Every structure is written in structure tokens, then in C-alpha cells.
């Protein structure tokens, strides 16, 4: 149980600070994108437009973005074992079930967004967070965040195809390369493991299609080292403090722990 005084101090930290951090902590966007909102005059403090991202928000100030009042909250960090027939988005215009529909948490899911995308019929590890800065860094290919997949194909995959996946495949949006492509079990040519750090739309399916292979099942078994090994399909859990700190180190934020961690 958290000591009352520590909780009080934590709440005060969440209620004050630089305006761009305040906007980001409210789950509106990343801190970098918050700078753009502020500079373009879309953020008001106590009814007055503020253009300076370094403006210091004081306790009791009313902050609005595009006319909607916001307030910071402790960041959420969630690992979901995504089931089939769910859309990886915050809201679907066609009314289909989204990954956020699977999350029930005190205070609601406002500000929570999926880190990257999984196709509707791709299952497995999906991170969701309201920490915009961390989320966008995890998605950026420059940080080389590893993602591992188990792929089942309709026809056997030959060794030369595994080699070609690692050398690179030319797709309509440019060359695509797998960091690793191996058999999950040497005697089973219908199931392969793939590791990559890119996250292009339907990348694995398109790479295999270029080799005349049809994917019949695709599961992301690991994202940034996080696995769904003890998490049933459709279920989720909050990340541990140790896991969150590991993600921060992975994207080069060694001295910037999340604001709700000690």
C-alpha cells in the first residue's frame, strides 16, 4: 500500500509542470506533438491561449485542448494477448470490435492507444499505453525494437525462402528484410519463426506472398521481449515496474523514468 503522503506528492506532480508535459500526460499525444498543438494556438490555460510549451502549469489551472478540458493521469502500461477479429485502433468507424473494447480498467481507457498495429486476424502480444513519448519511440524503427512472430503457411517453406526473407524482399513500398527467419521445429516446414524491427502494414503476409506463400495463421509471440506465455487469448495485464523500466532503457530513455514510478 502506498503511504498517503507519497500519494499526495505524486498527485501534485501530476497536476503541475511544463505545459507540453501536462498535455502529454493527459494522453492527448506525445510531448513532441504537444509542442505543435501549443505553438498553433490550440491549447488554452484558464481560457487564454498559451503559445509557449515551457509555460508552467500550476495546481488548479484549467487546461483545454481544442476546447476540451484535459487533466493528467498516471500513465497506463498494458500487455494484451490480442484475439482474432479485433481491430488495432482506438475507435473503428464501422463499429467493429477494437482492442480497447477488451480493456476494462478503473478510470476508463481515455488516452490509451495501441503501440503499433496487428492485422485484424493476427493474434498475440500487443502493448497499449497512455505514455505517448514511450509509445512513439517503441514504434520508431530507429530504435530497433524486436518483434517475434510464429507463422503457419499453407505450403512448406523451403530453406532458400528463409534465406531470401533475411536477404530482403522488394515490396511495393520498398525493400523489406527479416532480422531472422527460422524453422520453429526442423521437421515442420509449415511453421516458421520471424523476427523483425519494422512494423509496416501486413509486412509478413506481403513478404511471404511475394514468395507465393499463403499465411494461414500469424501470431506475434513477443514484443520488446514481452511475451503472452501466461496470458490467455483476449486477456490483458498491467506491466510491472521492472518491465516498464526495461522498455524505457530499450528506447534510450535511461534518465527519464515514467512519472508514476519511483
C-alpha positions as protocol buffer text, in pm:
chain_id: "A"
residue {
  index: 1
  type: UNK
  ca { x: 0 y: 0 z: 0 }
}
residue {
  index: 2
  type: UNK
  ca { x: 129 y: 345 z: -89 }
}
residue {
  index: 3
  type: UNK
  ca { x: 188 y: 586 z: 201 }
}
residue {
  index: 4
  type: UNK
  ca { x: -72 y: 870 z: 198 }
}
residue {
  index: 5
  type: UNK
  ca { x: 197 y: 1141 z: 190 }
}
residue {
  index: 6
  type: UNK
  ca { x: 367 y: 977 z: -109 }
}
residue {
  index: 7
  type: UNK
  ca { x: 33 y: 955 z: -291 }
}
residue {
  index: 8
  type: UNK
  ca { x: -31 y: 1322 z: -218 }
}
residue {
  index: 9
  type: UNK
  ca { x: 312 y: 1421 z: -352 }
}
residue {
  index: 10
  type: UNK
  ca { x: 257 y: 1208 z: -664 }
}
residue {
  index: 11
  type: UNK
  ca { x: -78 y: 1374 z: -732 }
}
residue {
  index: 12
  type: UNK
  ca { x: 83 y: 1717 z: -702 }
}
residue {
  index: 13
  type: UNK
  ca { x: 349 y: 1620 z: -957 }
}
residue {
  index: 14
  type: UNK
  ca { x: 78 y: 1506 z: -1197 }
}
residue {
  index: 15
  type: UNK
  ca { x: -115 y: 1834 z: -1159 }
}
residue {
  index: 16
  type: UNK
  ca { x: 175 y: 2071 z: -1230 }
}
residue {
  index: 17
  type: UNK
  ca { x: 472 y: 2109 z: -1465 }
}
residue {
  index: 18
  type: UNK
  ca { x: 554 y: 2228 z: -1816 }
}
residue {
  index: 19
  type: UNK
  ca { x: 255 y: 2266 z: -2044 }
}
residue {
  index: 20
  type: UNK
  ca { x: 380 y: 2020 z: -2308 }
}
residue {
  index: 21
  type: UNK
  ca { x: 436 y: 1751 z: -2044 }
}
residue {
  index: 22
  type: UNK
  ca { x: 94 y: 1823 z: -1894 }
}
residue {
  index: 23
  type: UNK
  ca { x: -73 y: 1770 z: -2234 }
}
residue {
  index: 24
  type: UNK
  ca { x: 125 y: 1451 z: -2298 }
}
residue {
  index: 25
  type: UNK
  ca { x: 45 y: 1312 z: -1951 }
}
residue {
  index: 26
  type: UNK
  ca { x: -323 y: 1366 z: -2023 }
}
residue {
  index: 27
  type: UNK
  ca { x: -287 y: 1113 z: -2304 }
}
residue {
  index: 28
  type: UNK
  ca { x: -360 y: 1363 z: -2582 }
}
residue {
  index: 29
  type: UNK
  ca { x: -40 y: 1294 z: -2779 }
}
residue {
  index: 30
  type: UNK
  ca { x: 336 y: 1268 z: -2743 }
}
residue {
  index: 31
  type: UNK
  ca { x: 528 y: 1557 z: -2590 }
}
residue {
  index: 32
  type: UNK
  ca { x: 674 y: 1647 z: -2930 }
}
residue {
  index: 33
  type: UNK
  ca { x: 327 y: 1664 z: -3087 }
}
residue {
  index: 34
  type: UNK
  ca { x: 209 y: 1863 z: -2786 }
}
residue {
  index: 35
  type: UNK
  ca { x: 463 y: 2132 z: -2880 }
}
residue {
  index: 36
  type: UNK
  ca { x: 290 y: 2167 z: -3218 }
}
residue {
  index: 37
  type: UNK
  ca { x: -56 y: 2191 z: -3063 }
}
residue {
  index: 38
  type: UNK
  ca { x: 64 y: 2461 z: -2825 }
}
residue {
  index: 39
  type: UNK
  ca { x: 251 y: 2663 z: -3087 }
}
residue {
  index: 40
  type: UNK
  ca { x: -50 y: 2655 z: -3321 }
}
residue {
  index: 41
  type: UNK
  ca { x: -275 y: 2807 z: -3053 }
}
residue {
  index: 42
  type: UNK
  ca { x: -491 y: 2501 z: -2982 }
}
residue {
  index: 43
  type: UNK
  ca { x: -413 y: 2492 z: -2610 }
}
residue {
  index: 44
  type: UNK
  ca { x: -561 y: 2731 z: -2354 }
}
residue {
  index: 45
  type: UNK
  ca { x: -485 y: 2778 z: -1985 }
}
residue {
  index: 46
  type: UNK
  ca { x: -767 y: 2934 z: -1784 }
}
residue {
  index: 47
  type: UNK
  ca { x: -930 y: 3041 z: -2109 }
}
residue {
  index: 48
  type: UNK
  ca { x: -623 y: 3213 z: -2252 }
}
residue {
  index: 49
  type: UNK
  ca { x: -426 y: 3080 z: -2550 }
}
residue {
  index: 50
  type: UNK
  ca { x: -70 y: 2991 z: -2449 }
}
residue {
  index: 51
  type: UNK
  ca { x: 191 y: 2951 z: -2723 }
}
residue {
  index: 52
  type: UNK
  ca { x: 491 y: 2864 z: -2503 }
}
residue {
  index: 53
  type: UNK
  ca { x: 542 y: 2491 z: -2446 }
}
residue {
  index: 54
  type: UNK
  ca { x: 756 y: 2568 z: -2140 }
}
residue {
  index: 55
  type: UNK
  ca { x: 470 y: 2753 z: -1967 }
}
residue {
  index: 56
  type: UNK
  ca { x: 444 y: 2623 z: -1610 }
}
residue {
  index: 57
  type: UNK
  ca { x: 101 y: 2484 z: -1524 }
}
residue {
  index: 58
  type: UNK
  ca { x: 9 y: 2548 z: -1162 }
}
residue {
  index: 59
  type: UNK
  ca { x: -222 y: 2345 z: -941 }
}
residue {
  index: 60
  type: UNK
  ca { x: -583 y: 2446 z: -1006 }
}
residue {
  index: 61
  type: UNK
  ca { x: -522 y: 2572 z: -1362 }
}
residue {
  index: 62
  type: UNK
  ca { x: -780 y: 2471 z: -1622 }
}
residue {
  index: 63
  type: UNK
  ca { x: -618 y: 2343 z: -1941 }
}
residue {
  index: 64
  type: UNK
  ca { x: -812 y: 2279 z: -2263 }
}
residue {
  index: 65
  type: UNK
  ca { x: -703 y: 2132 z: -2598 }
}
residue {
  index: 66
  type: UNK
  ca { x: -925 y: 2219 z: -2895 }
}
residue {
  index: 67
  type: UNK
  ca { x: -1190 y: 2331 z: -2648 }
}
residue {
  index: 68
  type: UNK
  ca { x: -1189 y: 2009 z: -2442 }
}
residue {
  index: 69
  type: UNK
  ca { x: -1069 y: 2019 z: -2083 }
}
residue {
  index: 70
  type: UNK
  ca { x: -790 y: 1776 z: -2002 }
}
residue {
  index: 71
  type: UNK
  ca { x: -621 y: 1656 z: -1688 }
}
residue {
  index: 72
  type: UNK
  ca { x: -312 y: 1441 z: -1645 }
}
residue {
  index: 73
  type: UNK
  ca { x: -328 y: 1091 z: -1506 }
}
residue {
  index: 74
  type: UNK
  ca { x: -76 y: 830 z: -1416 }
}
residue {
  index: 75
  type: UNK
  ca { x: 36 y: 654 z: -1731 }
}
residue {
  index: 76
  type: UNK
  ca { x: -105 y: 313 z: -1813 }
}
residue {
  index: 77
  type: UNK
  ca { x: 109 y: 29 z: -1950 }
}
residue {
  index: 78
  type: UNK
  ca { x: -78 y: -281 z: -2063 }
}
residue {
  index: 79
  type: UNK
  ca { x: 9 y: -606 z: -2240 }
}
residue {
  index: 80
  type: UNK
  ca { x: -280 y: -766 z: -2431 }
}
residue {
  index: 81
  type: UNK
  ca { x: -294 y: -1109 z: -2593 }
}
residue {
  index: 82
  type: UNK
  ca { x: -490 y: -992 z: -2895 }
}
residue {
  index: 83
  type: UNK
  ca { x: -753 y: -1234 z: -3028 }
}
residue {
  index: 84
  type: UNK
  ca { x: -868 y: -1265 z: -3388 }
}
residue {
  index: 85
  type: UNK
  ca { x: -1140 y: -1041 z: -3532 }
}
residue {
  index: 86
  type: UNK
  ca { x: -1040 y: -734 z: -3333 }
}
residue {
  index: 87
  type: UNK
  ca { x: -918 y: -406 z: -3484 }
}
residue {
  index: 88
  type: UNK
  ca { x: -597 y: -249 z: -3357 }
}
residue {
  index: 89
  type: UNK
  ca { x: -721 y: 106 z: -3324 }
}
residue {
  index: 90
  type: UNK
  ca { x: -877 y: 334 z: -3063 }
}
residue {
  index: 91
  type: UNK
  ca { x: -1210 y: 357 z: -3244 }
}
residue {
  index: 92
  type: UNK
  ca { x: -1347 y: 192 z: -3557 }
}
residue {
  index: 93
  type: UNK
  ca { x: -1577 y: 398 z: -3780 }
}
residue {
  index: 94
  type: UNK
  ca { x: -1753 y: 81 z: -3895 }
}
residue {
  index: 95
  type: UNK
  ca { x: -1839 y: -21 z: -3541 }
}
residue {
  index: 96
  type: UNK
  ca { x: -1620 y: -329 z: -3533 }
}
residue {
  index: 97
  type: UNK
  ca { x: -1471 y: -457 z: -3209 }
}
residue {
  index: 98
  type: UNK
  ca { x: -1140 y: -289 z: -3120 }
}
residue {
  index: 99
  type: UNK
  ca { x: -863 y: -385 z: -2881 }
}
residue {
  index: 100
  type: UNK
  ca { x: -977 y: -110 z: -2643 }
}
residue {
  index: 101
  type: UNK
  ca { x: -1313 y: -285 z: -2610 }
}
residue {
  index: 102
  type: UNK
  ca { x: -1126 y: -566 z: -2435 }
}
residue {
  index: 103
  type: UNK
  ca { x: -979 y: -339 z: -2166 }
}
residue {
  index: 104
  type: UNK
  ca { x: -1178 y: -266 z: -1851 }
}
residue {
  index: 105
  type: UNK
  ca { x: -987 y: -56 z: -1602 }
}
residue {
  index: 106
  type: UNK
  ca { x: -1067 y: 188 z: -1323 }
}
residue {
  index: 107
  type: UNK
  ca { x: -1083 y: 541 z: -1461 }
}
residue {
  index: 108
  type: UNK
  ca { x: -1156 y: 422 z: -1814 }
}
residue {
  index: 109
  type: UNK
  ca { x: -932 y: 391 z: -2118 }
}
residue {
  index: 110
  type: UNK
  ca { x: -915 y: 758 z: -2218 }
}
residue {
  index: 111
  type: UNK
  ca { x: -570 y: 836 z: -2360 }
}
residue {
  index: 112
  type: UNK
  ca { x: -482 y: 469 z: -2405 }
}
residue {
  index: 113
  type: UNK
  ca { x: -361 y: 370 z: -2753 }
}
residue {
  index: 114
  type: UNK
  ca { x: -206 y: 59 z: -2914 }
}
residue {
  index: 115
  type: UNK
  ca { x: 166 y: 67 z: -2981 }
}
residue {
  index: 116
  type: UNK
  ca { x: 181 y: -23 z: -3348 }
}
residue {
  index: 117
  type: UNK
  ca { x: -68 y: -239 z: -3532 }
}
residue {
  index: 118
  type: UNK
  ca { x: -167 y: -600 z: -3570 }
}
residue {
  index: 119
  type: UNK
  ca { x: -391 y: -709 z: -3856 }
}
residue {
  index: 120
  type: UNK
  ca { x: -749 y: -800 z: -3772 }
}
residue {
  index: 121
  type: UNK
  ca { x: -671 y: -1172 z: -3794 }
}
residue {
  index: 122
  type: UNK
  ca { x: -323 y: -1156 z: -3642 }
}
residue {
  index: 123
  type: UNK
  ca { x: -306 y: -1256 z: -3276 }
}
residue {
  index: 124
  type: UNK
  ca { x: -63 y: -1215 z: -2992 }
}
residue {
  index: 125
  type: UNK
  ca { x: 141 y: -959 z: -2799 }
}
residue {
  index: 126
  type: UNK
  ca { x: 20 y: -600 z: -2819 }
}
residue {
  index: 127
  type: UNK
  ca { x: 130 y: -316 z: -2590 }
}
residue {
  index: 128
  type: UNK
  ca { x: -116 y: -39 z: -2509 }
}
residue {
  index: 129
  type: UNK
  ca { x: -17 y: 274 z: -2318 }
}
residue {
  index: 130
  type: UNK
  ca { x: -115 y: 633 z: -2247 }
}
residue {
  index: 131
  type: UNK
  ca { x: 253 y: 729 z: -2237 }
}
residue {
  index: 132
  type: UNK
  ca { x: 283 y: 898 z: -2575 }
}
residue {
  index: 133
  type: UNK
  ca { x: 658 y: 956 z: -2561 }
}
residue {
  index: 134
  type: UNK
  ca { x: 741 y: 591 z: -2487 }
}
residue {
  index: 135
  type: UNK
  ca { x: 479 y: 455 z: -2727 }
}
residue {
  index: 136
  type: UNK
  ca { x: 603 y: 652 z: -3026 }
}
residue {
  index: 137
  type: UNK
  ca { x: 965 y: 563 z: -2954 }
}
residue {
  index: 138
  type: UNK
  ca { x: 878 y: 193 z: -2937 }
}
residue {
  index: 139
  type: UNK
  ca { x: 715 y: 220 z: -3281 }
}
residue {
  index: 140
  type: UNK
  ca { x: 1002 y: 410 z: -3444 }
}
residue {
  index: 141
  type: UNK
  ca { x: 1226 y: 175 z: -3648 }
}
residue {
  index: 142
  type: UNK
  ca { x: 1541 y: 367 z: -3548 }
}
residue {
  index: 143
  type: UNK
  ca { x: 1524 y: 213 z: -3200 }
}
residue {
  index: 144
  type: UNK
  ca { x: 1534 y: -141 z: -3345 }
}
residue {
  index: 145
  type: UNK
  ca { x: 1270 y: -277 z: -3105 }
}
residue {
  index: 146
  type: UNK
  ca { x: 1245 y: -652 z: -3180 }
}
residue {
  index: 147
  type: UNK
  ca { x: 917 y: -825 z: -3262 }
}
residue {
  index: 148
  type: UNK
  ca { x: 891 y: -1201 z: -3300 }
}
residue {
  index: 149
  type: UNK
  ca { x: 620 y: -1392 z: -3487 }
}
residue {
  index: 150
  type: UNK
  ca { x: 509 y: -1751 z: -3535 }
}
residue {
  index: 151
  type: UNK
  ca { x: 387 y: -1804 z: -3893 }
}
residue {
  index: 152
  type: UNK
  ca { x: 195 y: -2102 z: -4028 }
}
residue {
  index: 153
  type: UNK
  ca { x: 179 y: -2139 z: -4406 }
}
residue {
  index: 154
  type: UNK
  ca { x: -39 y: -2340 z: -4642 }
}
residue {
  index: 155
  type: UNK
  ca { x: 259 y: -2489 z: -4827 }
}
residue {
  index: 156
  type: UNK
  ca { x: 602 y: -2596 z: -4695 }
}
residue {
  index: 157
  type: UNK
  ca { x: 861 y: -2319 z: -4673 }
}
residue {
  index: 158
  type: UNK
  ca { x: 1192 y: -2417 z: -4828 }
}
residue {
  index: 159
  type: UNK
  ca { x: 1530 y: -2322 z: -4684 }
}
residue {
  index: 160
  type: UNK
  ca { x: 1607 y: -2092 z: -4976 }
}
residue {
  index: 161
  type: UNK
  ca { x: 1290 y: -1895 z: -4894 }
}
residue {
  index: 162
  type: UNK
  ca { x: 1410 y: -1843 z: -4537 }
}
residue {
  index: 163
  type: UNK
  ca { x: 1739 y: -1715 z: -4676 }
}
residue {
  index: 164
  type: UNK
  ca { x: 1554 y: -1482 z: -4912 }
}
residue {
  index: 165
  type: UNK
  ca { x: 1344 y: -1338 z: -4628 }
}
residue {
  index: 166
  type: UNK
  ca { x: 1666 y: -1247 z: -4449 }
}
residue {
  index: 167
  type: UNK
  ca { x: 1830 y: -1103 z: -4762 }
}
residue {
  index: 168
  type: UNK
  ca { x: 1525 y: -893 z: -4838 }
}
residue {
  index: 169
  type: UNK
  ca { x: 1208 y: -886 z: -5045 }
}
residue {
  index: 170
  type: UNK
  ca { x: 1111 y: -600 z: -5275 }
}
residue {
  index: 171
  type: UNK
  ca { x: 758 y: -483 z: -5191 }
}
residue {
  index: 172
  type: UNK
  ca { x: 553 y: -204 z: -5348 }
}
residue {
  index: 173
  type: UNK
  ca { x: 660 y: 31 z: -5065 }
}
residue {
  index: 174
  type: UNK
  ca { x: 1027 y: -61 z: -5082 }
}
residue {
  index: 175
  type: UNK
  ca { x: 1260 y: -342 z: -4971 }
}
residue {
  index: 176
  type: UNK
  ca { x: 1172 y: -536 z: -4656 }
}
residue {
  index: 177
  type: UNK
  ca { x: 1409 y: -753 z: -4454 }
}
residue {
  index: 178
  type: UNK
  ca { x: 1358 y: -1000 z: -4170 }
}
residue {
  index: 179
  type: UNK
  ca { x: 1622 y: -990 z: -3897 }
}
residue {
  index: 180
  type: UNK
  ca { x: 1579 y: -1367 z: -3856 }
}
residue {
  index: 181
  type: UNK
  ca { x: 1376 y: -1637 z: -4030 }
}
residue {
  index: 182
  type: UNK
  ca { x: 1398 y: -1995 z: -3898 }
}
residue {
  index: 183
  type: UNK
  ca { x: 1200 y: -2314 z: -3864 }
}
residue {
  index: 184
  type: UNK
  ca { x: 1024 y: -2341 z: -3528 }
}
residue {
  index: 185
  type: UNK
  ca { x: 1086 y: -2717 z: -3545 }
}
residue {
  index: 186
  type: UNK
  ca { x: 1331 y: -2851 z: -3802 }
}
residue {
  index: 187
  type: UNK
  ca { x: 1095 y: -3128 z: -3915 }
}
residue {
  index: 188
  type: UNK
  ca { x: 796 y: -2894 z: -3965 }
}
residue {
  index: 189
  type: UNK
  ca { x: 830 y: -2692 z: -4286 }
}
residue {
  index: 190
  type: UNK
  ca { x: 486 y: -2533 z: -4242 }
}
residue {
  index: 191
  type: UNK
  ca { x: 574 y: -2329 z: -3933 }
}
residue {
  index: 192
  type: UNK
  ca { x: 846 y: -2065 z: -3918 }
}
residue {
  index: 193
  type: UNK
  ca { x: 963 y: -1801 z: -3674 }
}
residue {
  index: 194
  type: UNK
  ca { x: 1032 y: -1448 z: -3792 }
}
residue {
  index: 195
  type: UNK
  ca { x: 1194 y: -1158 z: -3610 }
}
residue {
  index: 196
  type: UNK
  ca { x: 1191 y: -802 z: -3738 }
}
residue {
  index: 197
  type: UNK
  ca { x: 1203 y: -447 z: -3608 }
}
residue {
  index: 198
  type: UNK
  ca { x: 996 y: -280 z: -3877 }
}
residue {
  index: 199
  type: UNK
  ca { x: 620 y: -251 z: -3849 }
}
residue {
  index: 200
  type: UNK
  ca { x: 480 y: -190 z: -4194 }
}
residue {
  index: 201
  type: UNK
  ca { x: 122 y: -275 z: -4281 }
}
residue {
  index: 202
  type: UNK
  ca { x: 77 y: -653 z: -4333 }
}
residue {
  index: 203
  type: UNK
  ca { x: 453 y: -680 z: -4382 }
}
residue {
  index: 204
  type: UNK
  ca { x: 497 y: -1050 z: -4307 }
}
residue {
  index: 205
  type: UNK
  ca { x: 195 y: -1157 z: -4510 }
}
residue {
  index: 206
  type: UNK
  ca { x: 313 y: -948 z: -4806 }
}
residue {
  index: 207
  type: UNK
  ca { x: 671 y: -1076 z: -4788 }
}
residue {
  index: 208
  type: UNK
  ca { x: 554 y: -1436 z: -4792 }
}
residue {
  index: 209
  type: UNK
  ca { x: 300 y: -1365 z: -5065 }
}
residue {
  index: 210
  type: UNK
  ca { x: 590 y: -1239 z: -5277 }
}
residue {
  index: 211
  type: UNK
  ca { x: 735 y: -1591 z: -5240 }
}
residue {
  index: 212
  type: UNK
  ca { x: 396 y: -1746 z: -5334 }
}
residue {
  index: 213
  type: UNK
  ca { x: 317 y: -1849 z: -4977 }
}
residue {
  index: 214
  type: UNK
  ca { x: -25 y: -1809 z: -4817 }
}
residue {
  index: 215
  type: UNK
  ca { x: -26 y: -1740 z: -4441 }
}
residue {
  index: 216
  type: UNK
  ca { x: -295 y: -1938 z: -4260 }
}
residue {
  index: 217
  type: UNK
  ca { x: -206 y: -1825 z: -3905 }
}
residue {
  index: 218
  type: UNK
  ca { x: 9 y: -1541 z: -3772 }
}
residue {
  index: 219
  type: UNK
  ca { x: 85 y: -1473 z: -3406 }
}
residue {
  index: 220
  type: UNK
  ca { x: 317 y: -1217 z: -3252 }
}
residue {
  index: 221
  type: UNK
  ca { x: 478 y: -1413 z: -2971 }
}
residue {
  index: 222
  type: UNK
  ca { x: 697 y: -1132 z: -2840 }
}
residue {
  index: 223
  type: UNK
  ca { x: 717 y: -752 z: -2850 }
}
residue {
  index: 224
  type: UNK
  ca { x: 1024 y: -586 z: -2699 }
}
residue {
  index: 225
  type: UNK
  ca { x: 1087 y: -904 z: -2501 }
}
residue {
  index: 226
  type: UNK
  ca { x: 733 y: -915 z: -2358 }
}
residue {
  index: 227
  type: UNK
  ca { x: 553 y: -1243 z: -2424 }
}
residue {
  index: 228
  type: UNK
  ca { x: 196 y: -1368 z: -2372 }
}
residue {
  index: 229
  type: UNK
  ca { x: 318 y: -1702 z: -2238 }
}
residue {
  index: 230
  type: UNK
  ca { x: 99 y: -1689 z: -1925 }
}
residue {
  index: 231
  type: UNK
  ca { x: -177 y: -1472 z: -2076 }
}
residue {
  index: 232
  type: UNK
  ca { x: -480 y: -1631 z: -2237 }
}
residue {
  index: 233
  type: UNK
  ca { x: -609 y: -1501 z: -2570 }
}
residue {
  index: 234
  type: UNK
  ca { x: -822 y: -1191 z: -2521 }
}
residue {
  index: 235
  type: UNK
  ca { x: -684 y: -1124 z: -2171 }
}
residue {
  index: 236
  type: UNK
  ca { x: -454 y: -845 z: -2054 }
}
residue {
  index: 237
  type: UNK
  ca { x: -241 y: -737 z: -1762 }
}
residue {
  index: 238
  type: UNK
  ca { x: -62 y: -424 z: -1648 }
}
residue {
  index: 239
  type: UNK
  ca { x: 315 y: -422 z: -1692 }
}
residue {
  index: 240
  type: UNK
  ca { x: 537 y: -443 z: -1387 }
}
residue {
  index: 241
  type: UNK
  ca { x: 764 y: -156 z: -1287 }
}
residue {
  index: 242
  type: UNK
  ca { x: 1064 y: -365 z: -1395 }
}
residue {
  index: 243
  type: UNK
  ca { x: 913 y: -426 z: -1739 }
}
residue {
  index: 244
  type: UNK
  ca { x: 833 y: -57 z: -1788 }
}
residue {
  index: 245
  type: UNK
  ca { x: 1184 y: 50 z: -1694 }
}
residue {
  index: 246
  type: UNK
  ca { x: 1325 y: -207 z: -1939 }
}
residue {
  index: 247
  type: UNK
  ca { x: 1115 y: -56 z: -2219 }
}
residue {
  index: 248
  type: UNK
  ca { x: 1246 y: 291 z: -2133 }
}
residue {
  index: 249
  type: UNK
  ca { x: 1606 y: 169 z: -2147 }
}
residue {
  index: 250
  type: UNK
  ca { x: 1536 y: -4 z: -2479 }
}
residue {
  index: 251
  type: UNK
  ca { x: 1446 y: 328 z: -2643 }
}
residue {
  index: 252
  type: UNK
  ca { x: 1730 y: 525 z: -2489 }
}
residue {
  index: 253
  type: UNK
  ca { x: 1542 y: 698 z: -2207 }
}
residue {
  index: 254
  type: UNK
  ca { x: 1781 y: 597 z: -1930 }
}
residue {
  index: 255
  type: UNK
  ca { x: 1728 y: 908 z: -1718 }
}
residue {
  index: 256
  type: UNK
  ca { x: 1357 y: 962 z: -1785 }
}
residue {
  index: 257
  type: UNK
  ca { x: 1154 y: 706 z: -1589 }
}
residue {
  index: 258
  type: UNK
  ca { x: 775 y: 726 z: -1614 }
}
residue {
  index: 259
  type: UNK
  ca { x: 629 y: 992 z: -1387 }
}
residue {
  index: 260
  type: UNK
  ca { x: 429 y: 739 z: -1183 }
}
residue {
  index: 261
  type: UNK
  ca { x: 731 y: 526 z: -1093 }
}
residue {
  index: 262
  type: UNK
  ca { x: 962 y: 589 z: -802 }
}
